[in-house]
Amino acid sequence: MMTDIVCIGEPLGEFNATRGEAGAYRFGLGGDTSNCAIAAARQGAKVAYVGALGNDEPGRALRAAWAQEGIDDRHVSTHATAPTGLYFVAHGEQGHVFSYLRAGSAASLYGAADLPRELIASAKVVQASGISQAISASACDAVFEAFELARQNGVLTAYDTNLRLKLWPLTRARSIVHTACRMADIVLPGDGDAKLLTGLEEPDAIVDFYLGLGAKVVALTLGHEGSLVATPERRQRFVPIKVEAIDATGAGDCYDGAFLAEYIRTGDAFVAGAYANVAAALSTQGYGAVAPLPRRAEVEARIAAEAALKA
């Protein structure tokens, strides 16, 4: 069975602060590319994950979650001594605040020699992110090698710029992220990250920058202002749908997974953009990165409801 999407990076255990009870955290799962994988699987894509986990409870929880979603984890190794990374989410006035316990994690020890070359060469899309590369030099090189291998085999490459300045300084991040973007067919930046990485403010200028690096498609997420999808020939702004948003953790990852699943299904970046715009908004209605990720039926029902309102 052909794999649609191969996601590469660091899966994480998540402790998300609950608003009701001071000092209380809810355990969940996260890691941007794992969230993307689950979001894509929930839209019906056939997904495989590539990376490494610790021989520990968060690692087992991630495998159980992937199994439930039908995600192929045969190419995720278990490290005997290095742990699965963890992160904590607090909710402040300016949105969510992340803290990490991930130095020396199993995923950070992953390298180019560990890549499943046949899986990558036979997929439809290989997806990675700035975080996939920020965690270590070897993990960084693994993404470059995976993208090179994908390109040699006519496999599409997709890259989310996901910038975490707690993991690396801006100058190094900019250099590596933009090198990866030059190897990417589909670039998926968030506007906060993109403003820092490019030094540009306007959405149109940002998408022009990433198209200028060679992307065939740029899908820029704009938080509560929706998104902007662009190809060299055309661009379209998508306004957000109205939802009761309580936690935006993982919304950008949901956008990525939904966009890639729909792009593979339809071959149309603008259909994919409209679809992902709705999926990402729906994902903000619950706590944590994974639990609220919507399934295709929910997304299609909301798209139909929005169309009926306009009719």
N, C-alpha and C positions, 0 to 999 in steps of 0.2 A: 504494500500500500504506500503510495507516494505521500511524503510529508509536505504539507503546505508551507508551514512556517517553522523555522528553527530559531529559538531564542537563546542568546548566550549572555551569561552574567552571573550575578550573585543573588541567590535567593536568601531571604532573611526571616528570622522570627521577629514578630512585631509586638511591642507592648504599647497600647494606645490608651492614653488617659481618658477616663470616662468623666463626663461633665457633672454627673450627679453626686459623686462621692469623692471628697478630697483624698488624694494619695492612692486612689484605686486605678488599676490598669487592666485592660482586657487583652488577653493573649490572642494574637492572630498571626497571619502570615503576610510577608511582603517581599520587597526586592523588586525593583522596577520591571526588569525583563520577565520575572516570574509572574507578576501581575498582568503584564502584557500577554503572556502565554495563556493564562487562565481566561482573560477577557476574549482572546481570539477563539479559544476552544468553545467558550459559551456562545459564540456566534456560529459555530458549526465547522470551524477550520480544524484540520488535522495538524497537531502541534507537537513538536519535540523540544525538550530542554537540554542544554549542554552546560556543564559546570561541575561543581563539587560541593558536597555537604559534609558536616561532621557526623560522627557516630553518636548522635545525641537526640534528645527529645524534639527540638525544633526541626532537625533534619528528617526525623521520622514523620513528623506532622506534615512537612512539605511533601514528602513522597506520598503520603496518604491522600493529601489534597489533590495532587496531580493525578493519582490513580482514579479518584472520583470524577475528575474532569476529562479523563481519557487522554491525558498528556503522556507521551512516551518519555520515560526518564531512564531508559537503558544506558544512555550516554552521560549520566550524572554519577560520578564516582563518590564513594564514601571514604573519607580520610580517617585513618586510625586514631590520630591524636589531635589534629587541628579541629576547632569547633565550627559550627554553623554560626554565621554572624547574626547579631541582634540589633534592633534599633527601638528607640522610644519616641513616641509622638506626644507632645504637649500642645494644647490649643491656646494660643495667645491672642492678643488684640489684632495682631497683623496676620492672622492665619496660623498654620501649624508650624511647630518648631521641632526639628529632628535632633536627636542625640544618638550616637552610634557606639556599639561595642563590636567592632568587626576587624580590628587589626590582627593579622596573623590567622585569619579565618581559612577554612578549607578552600573556599573559592579564590582567595587571594594567592594561593599556591598553584593554581591552575595555570598551564602554559600551552604554547602552540603545539608542542609534541603530543598533548593529550587530546587534541581535536579529533572528532569522528569524521574523517575526510569524505568517506562515501556518503554519509548522511547529508553533509553540507552540499556536496556536489550534485545531489539528486533532489534537493528541496526546491520549492518555488520562490521562497523569500528567506533570507537570513537576517535576523534582527539583533541589534546590540545597542549599547548606549554609552554616554559619557561616564556613567557610574561603572559599567562593565570594565572600562579602561582605567578608571581612577584608583581602583583598589590595589593594584600592584603593577610593576613593570612587566611581569610575565603574563598577567591577565590582559594587559594592554596589548602586548604582542600577539596574544591569541586572537583577539578581535581583528587586528590587521591581517593576520594569516587567514582567518576565516573569510574575511571580505575578499581577499585576493583569490582564494580558492573558489569562492562563489562566482566572482567575475569571470574567471577562466572557464567556468562551466555554464555560463549564461543564466546564472541564478541571480535574482534581484536582491539588492542589499538595502536595508532600511536602518536608519540611525536616529535615535532620540538624543539630543544634545545634553539632556539631564545634567545640570551643573550642580555639584555639591562642593562648595569652597572649604568645607571641613575636611575634605578628602585630598585636595590638591590646590595649589595657588592658581590664580586666574591666568597668569602668563603661560604656564605649562598646559593648563586645561585648554586654553584657546588654541595653542599649537597642535595638540593631539586631536582634539575634537574636530578642528577644521581639516586636518589631514584625513581623518576618517570620513568627514562629510564629502571630501573630494572623491572618495571611493563608494559613495552611497547613491543609489538610484532614487531613494525616497528619504528625505530629511524631515524629521518630526520635532521641531524646536518648540519649547514653551516660551512665551514672550518675555518673562522675567529673565530666564537664562540667556535668551538670544540678545537682549539689550546689553547685558554685561559682556557677552562673547564678541558681539559685533561693534559695540559702541554706537549703535543706531537706535532710534526711538520709534520711528514710524513702521507699522506692520508691512506696508508695501516695500519700504526700503530694506527691511529684514528679509523678506522673501526674495527680493532681487539679489541680495547678497548670496543667499544659499543657492539660488538658481545659477548665479555666476560661478559657483564652485563646481557646477556640473550636474546638479540634481535634475532628474526628470520631473519630479514632483516635490513640492514643499507644502507641508500641512502645518501651519503655525497656530498653536492654541493660544487663546487670548483670555483665559480664565472666564470670569462671568460675562465677558463681552463676546464669547463664541469662538470662532476660528476663521482662518483665511487659508484657502487652498489655492495653490498656483502651479501652473506648468509654464514652460516658455511661451506658449501661445495664448494662455487665458488665465484668469483668476476669478475667484468668487468668495465673497464674505458670507459666513453663515451666522445668523443671530442666535443667541441661546434660547432654549425653551424655558418656561417658568417651572421651577421645582423648589421644594422646601429643602435647601441644601444644609446639611448639618456637619459634613466632614468631607473635605475635598481630597483627602489622602488617596493617591492612586488614580485620580480622575484623568490625569495626563496619560498614565499607563493604559487605562481603559480605552482612551481615545486611540492610542497606538494599535492595540489589539483589534479593536472594532474596525478601524480604518484598514488595516492590512487584510483582515478576513474578508471585508467587503470589496476591497480592491482586487484581491485574487478572484473573488466570485464574479465580479462584473467587468473588470478591466477599465473601470471609469473612476478617475480620481475624485470627481465632483459628486458622484453618487456615494462614493466611500466617505467623502467629507461630510455630506449631509447626514449620513447614517451615524458616523462616529460622533458628530456634534450632539446628537440626541443620546447616544449610549453613555457618553462621558457625563452629561448632565444628570442622567438617571443614577449614575454610580455615586453621586454625592449625597444621596438620601439616607445612607446608613453609615455606621461607624466602621473604620478599618479599611484596609486597601482591597481586600478580597471579597468579603461577605456580600457587599452591595453591588458587585459587578453584575450587570443585567444579562439576561439570556436573550437570544434572538427574538423569541416570541414577545417579550416585553418591549423591546426596541421597536419592532414592527408595529405593535399595537399603538405605541405612542406616536410614531410617525403617521399612522392612519388617523389618529385623533387630532393631530396638529393640522393635517390636510383638511379634515372635516370642518375645523374651526374657520379655515380660510375660504372654504367653499361658499 
